[in-house]
């Protein structure tokens, strides 16, 4: 057997091993999701025993006004927190990439702290700050707490994109007479838009999913979906929760699909413009 054939044989073995590993990884990740979707059609109130197929739980879900109010509260907190995190995180990342001051590295590093410390510590710290600031528990406190939690994810995502961005693009805009505001809106933002959207998706998912901080900062009138689900653990989660979780998952997939489609259309338009420019040359 020649050296070339040996290399090809080893490459085929590694390719098969990678494929098996990828299959096992995705299986491990998505089997719980598939089980949840299947059990949303379970004909039993017991969420651990399959007794037949039914869509009744979706009917129960659409007739349950309380669960939709709770979902609405969850989405309001997540949307407002995400908007605040995206605006603050994006401006902070752009400012940090342009600024030059003593302690810049230290300042950028401490923004990783909310990610690496246990969330229970962040929840206790946020509760103390809210109490000392005279802010009552409830919607506003939960928005502030969730913004604190998700802000570093947006900052890090945008900062990583800025690190790989060609600075000559902004310099060319400034040399051609544009001011910094125009350059930021029409040059910098379009260049880092994929990172902003990715960070926004991640932040929104974390805000919808948050239990610990929301549980610390909630009052009796403000309940989110994770808190509602957690409160049912002792009595057992019924398939209605599986049904609403399946609908949320479907909504996320639809949003991701639209984002990927828009990205593909944008890339196709960019390629056509480049081809047209090459043809003119």
Number of C-alpha atoms within 10 A of each C-alpha: 5 7 8 9 10 11 11 12 12 12 12 12 12 12 12 12 12 12 12 11 12 12 12 11 11 10 12 11 11 11 11 11 15 13 11 19 19 16 27 26 21 26 18 18 16 14 19 13 11 14 14 10 13 13 12 15 22 19 11 13 18 13 11 12 11 10 19 15 15 19 20 15 18 24 17 16 25 25 19 18 27 29 16 19 27 27 15 16 26 25 14 20 23 18 12 17 15 10 10 10 9 8 9 12 11 9 12 18 10 11 15 15 13 17 15 8 10 10 16 12 13 19 21 15 14 22 21 11 14 19 14 10 9 8 12 16 19 18 21 16 24 29 23 20 25 30 24 18 24 28 28 26 23 28 27 20 22 26 24 15 16 19 11 9 14 10 11 10 14 18 13 13 17 14 11 9 10 15 11 15 10 13 18 16 11 14 16 19 15 12 17 20 14 16 22 23 16 17 26 25 18 16 27 25 16 17 27 23 16 21 19 17 26 29 18 18 25 19 15 7 10 18 21 27 24 18 19 16 14 13 12 12 10 7 7 14 18 20 27 24 21 24 26 21 17 19 14 13 14 12 12 14 12 12 13 14 12 12 15 12 12 12 13 12 12 12 12 12 12 12 12 12 12 12 12 11 10 9 8 7 6
